[in-house]
Amino acid sequence: MSTVVSNPEVLTIHWPTVIRHVRLSRGLKQASLAQDLGVTQTMVSRWEAGNARPSARIRTQIFDMIWTLTSSLARRTWMERARRNPSSVAVINSTGLVELASRGLLRSLKTVRGQIEGRNLRQAFRGDIPKRFGSLVDRGFFQGKIATVESVERVVFTDFDGHDTPFWQHSLHRPLFVANQRICWLISGASVSRPVWQDVRQRLGSAMVVRKAI
């Protein structure tokens, strides 16, 4: 199976942005975050300035902190519940591989789990989704530089038999800080009519609105 080969330099996590974002999201001063991590305030300052890189232990702690900002569930439990979610939810990694598809998404795509999970989005989709992925990569999404995105898409899913399922979608996107210090792309969407799609696009002012990390 072919995959989208990502530039490792593009996808390297930008720790100054990630650390500053988690600190400010928790309303902490550098000294308070340093105490939580068991380091000095000077070290946090060096990380945020890009003059030092946190250790593997600290990086794991930071990922765990970010996770708890958005969920009270353990990652594995969250993933299990997301698969059963009646809404449209997908988790896609930095190579474009679909790692998770919810029941709601399967219903929208008129397909089964084996037709979508484990496939590369460039093979499974046409229309705006592959373009959205490329744009997010270019903007540093998988580096941790983006907090949220709101967008509208025309989605075209192609199954293994070549059958297409097109629909219009209004989506919210955010980074998902999963295990092993990986940032994945979490898409939560709702199928909409074309008039609604047009109304949302007009409200947004464009097809995609990006909010950068703090």
C-alpha positions in Angstrom: 0.0 0.0 0.0 1.4 3.4 -1.0 1.5 6.1 1.6 2.0 9.9 1.6 5.7 10.4 2.4 5.9 13.4 4.7 9.0 15.5 5.1 10.4 14.7 8.6 11.6 18.3 9.0 8.1 19.6 8.3 6.5 17.2 10.8 9.0 17.6 13.7 7.1 18.8 16.7 7.7 22.4 17.5 8.3 22.2 21.2 8.5 25.9 21.9 4.9 26.4 20.6 3.6 23.2 22.2 5.0 24.0 25.6 3.9 27.6 25.6 0.4 26.5 24.4 -0.1 24.0 27.2 1.2 26.4 29.8 -1.0 29.3 28.8 -4.0 27.0 28.2 -3.7 25.9 31.9 -3.2 29.5 33.0 0.3 28.9 34.4 3.4 31.0 34.8 6.7 29.4 33.7 7.6 28.7 37.4 4.3 26.8 38.0 4.8 24.7 34.9 8.4 24.0 36.0 7.2 22.8 39.4 4.6 20.5 37.8 7.3 19.0 35.6 10.0 18.8 38.2 12.4 21.2 36.5 13.6 24.8 36.9 11.8 27.9 35.6 15.0 28.6 33.6 14.7 25.3 31.8 11.1 26.1 30.8 12.2 29.5 29.6 14.9 27.8 27.5 12.4 25.4 26.0 10.0 28.1 25.0 12.8 30.2 23.5 13.9 27.2 21.5 17.3 27.1 23.1 16.9 23.5 24.5 14.8 20.5 23.8 12.9 18.7 26.6 13.9 15.1 27.5 11.8 12.1 26.4 10.3 12.0 29.9 9.3 15.6 29.9 7.9 15.3 26.3 5.7 12.5 27.5 4.5 14.5 30.5 3.7 17.4 28.3 1.6 15.2 25.9 -0.2 13.8 28.9 -1.0 17.3 30.2 -2.4 18.4 26.8 -4.5 15.2 26.6 -6.1 15.9 30.0 -7.0 19.4 28.8 -9.4 17.9 26.3 -10.4 14.6 27.8 -10.9 12.9 31.2 -10.6 9.5 29.6 -7.5 7.4 29.1 -6.4 7.4 25.4 -7.4 3.8 24.8 -10.8 4.3 26.3 -11.3 7.5 24.2 -10.4 5.6 21.0 -12.8 2.8 21.8 -15.7 5.2 22.4 -14.8 7.3 19.4 -15.2 4.3 17.2 -18.7 3.8 18.6 -19.6 7.5 18.2 -22.8 8.1 16.2 -21.3 11.4 14.9 -18.8 11.6 12.1 -15.3 11.4 13.6 -12.0 10.4 12.0 -8.4 10.2 13.3 -5.7 10.5 10.6 -1.9 10.4 11.3 0.8 12.6 9.8 1.3 10.2 6.8 -2.3 10.5 5.9 -3.3 7.0 7.2 -6.8 6.8 8.6 -6.4 5.2 12.0 -10.0 5.5 13.3 -13.4 6.0 11.8 -16.6 6.3 13.9 -19.9 4.6 13.3 -21.3 7.9 12.3 -18.6 8.4 9.6 -19.1 4.9 8.3 -22.8 5.6 8.0 -22.1 8.9 6.0 -19.6 7.1 3.8 -22.1 4.1 3.3 -19.3 1.7 4.0 -17.8 -0.7 6.6 -14.7 -0.2 8.8 -12.4 -2.3 6.7 -13.0 -0.1 3.7 -11.6 3.0 5.4 -9.4 2.3 8.5 -5.8 1.5 7.5 -6.2 3.2 4.1 -4.4 6.4 3.0 -6.7 9.3 2.6 -5.3 10.0 -0.9 -6.5 6.6 -1.9 -9.9 6.7 -0.1 -10.9 10.3 -0.8 -11.2 12.8 -3.6 -12.4 16.4 -3.4 -11.4 18.6 -0.5 -10.1 16.2 2.1 -6.7 15.4 0.5 -6.3 19.2 -0.2 -7.1 19.9 3.5 -4.5 17.4 4.6 -1.8 19.1 2.4 -2.8 22.5 3.7 -2.6 21.4 7.3 0.8 19.8 6.8 2.1 23.1 5.2 0.7 25.2 8.1 2.5 23.1 10.8 -0.6 21.2 12.1 1.4 18.1 12.9 4.1 20.2 14.5 1.6 21.5 17.1 1.4 25.0 15.6 -2.4 25.0 15.1 -5.1 24.9 17.9 -8.3 24.4 15.9 -9.6 24.7 12.3 -13.2 25.1 11.1 -14.0 24.3 7.5 -16.5 23.1 4.9 -15.7 20.4 2.4 -17.1 18.5 -0.5 -16.2 14.9 0.5 -16.0 12.1 -2.1 -15.2 8.7 -0.6 -14.2 5.9 -3.0 -14.4 2.3 -1.8 -12.3 -0.7 -3.0 -14.7 -1.4 -5.8 -14.4 2.2 -7.2 -17.9 3.3 -6.0 -18.1 7.0 -5.0 -20.1 8.4 -2.1 -20.1 12.3 -2.3 -21.5 14.6 0.3 -21.1 18.1 1.8 -19.6 18.5 5.3 -19.1 21.1 7.9 -16.0 20.2 10.0 -14.0 21.0 13.1 -10.4 19.9 13.3 -8.0 19.8 16.1 -4.7 18.1 16.9 -4.9 14.9 18.9 -1.8 14.3 21.1 -1.7 10.5 21.2 0.8 8.1 22.7 4.5 7.9 21.6 4.6 11.7 21.1 2.5 11.7 17.9 0.1 14.4 16.8 -2.8 13.1 14.8 -5.6 15.0 13.0 -9.0 14.7 14.6 -11.9 15.6 12.3 -15.4 16.0 13.7 -17.9 16.7 11.0 -21.6 16.8 10.1 -23.1 16.1 6.7 -25.0 19.2 5.5 -27.0 20.2 2.4 -25.3 22.2 -0.2 -27.3 25.4 0.7 -26.2 25.0 4.4 -22.6 24.4 3.1 -22.7 27.6 1.2 -24.1 29.5 4.1 -21.4 28.3 6.5 -18.7 29.1 3.9 -20.1 32.6 3.6 -20.1 33.0 7.4 -16.5 31.8 7.6 -15.4 34.0 4.8 -13.4 31.1 3.2 -13.4 27.3 3.0 -11.1 27.1 6.1 -10.5 29.2 9.1 -7.3 28.4 11.2 -6.7 29.4 14.8 -3.0 29.1 15.6 -1.7 27.7 18.9 -1.1 30.3 21.6 
